[in-house]
Structures are given as structure tokens and as C-alpha cells.
Amino acid sequence: MEPFSTLIRTASHEQHTEAETSTFMSDLLGGRLGVAAYARYTEQLWFVYEALESGAGRLAADPVAGPFIRPELFRLTALERDLAHLRGPRWRAGLSALPATRAYADRVRGCAEHWPGGYVAHHYTRYLGDLSGGQIIRDRAEKTWGFAKKGDGVRFYVFEGVPNPAAFKRSYRELLDAADVDDLEKQRVVAECKRAFSLNTAVFRALGEEFPLSA
């Protein structure tokens, strides 16, 4: 029987690649877009993490989602520091979600309220992605726009409470394998992981339309 963590990783591989190789992300990481595009992307992340983390307290005692609620992962405070750096002290006044971002955040919030297994799917796709590929984004952002290393502007990608990401990811996968869910629920969670990647890719697509490279 394939471990649940392997099932999730292999099932979402195709969508994961699609999200990583989106035109917007390629242009951003290739230094072809300005810091305004990076700031707009960071702003969209705020909506998704607000949905993920505002519902976390309620789920802490849940048998399925509870073990995954780890305060050392929380990103909202770091995102807000980054936005204050990128947009200035009145960043909240200009905060706006793209329709694709709103759809993504609404789905996360709905799972947080009604379906712990679905919440775990979104938790997994976001935080494990941040611990992995997020480090590439941080490195490029520091080099491209001159942010201080692991400082304001890229704090979202700095997990000070996770000194050993590889060990953390291993323990996270062990939690997935130990999750108290039957085979049918596992399939539903896997499907929600795929949905999470699709929702994320839709945000990239919308950002790409907002920041097209001039021919």
C-alpha cells in the first residue's frame, strides 16, 4: 500500500510543474518584471494565507487537521512586514485581490470551516512548497531587487522557526502517513491538492495578464 504522502506527491506532480513553470513566475524569477509585479504577487499571497491562518485556531483540536497546525509555519506576520516594506505603512489601504485570488482564498476558507481533510490539502500545497521552491524565489528576489538577505521584502520565505527544513518536511510527511482518514477520504484529499495547484496557477495566469512583457 502506497504511503499517503507519496500518493499526494505523485498525484499532484503535473499541476505542481505547471504552477512552477507559469509565464508570470518565469518572467518574475528571470528578472524581466519590475518590483511592482513582485509586490502585487506578495499582496495576492496575503489573501490566501489570511484564509489559511485565520481558521487555524478552530482546527487545532481537530483529529485530522490539528496535528498540522504548527505556529512556526505561520506566514501572515512576515507577509505584512514585507508588504509594509514594498508598499509603505499604508499598504492595507491599497490591498486588493484579483478575482482568481478571491476564488482561491474562498476555497481555502470553505475547507477550513467545513472540511478538515481539504484544509490539510491546502496546508500541504502551500507550506511545503514555501519550504522548498520558495527558497529559490527568495534568492532571486534578493539578487534582482536588492532586498537585504532574509530581510524585509523576503521575510515570507524565511522560516525562522524551522531550522532544518529537510527534517521538518520528513516529519510532515510522517504526519500525512499517520492521518486518520480512510481510502475514500485520501482520494478526496488528493483531488483537493490538485485543485489547490489549479487555483494557484489561475492566480499566476491573472498576474501574467496584469503584467505582460512588452513585446
Order of alpha helices (4+ residues) and beta strands (2+ residues): alpha-alpha-alpha-alpha-alpha-alpha-alpha-alpha-alpha-alpha-alpha
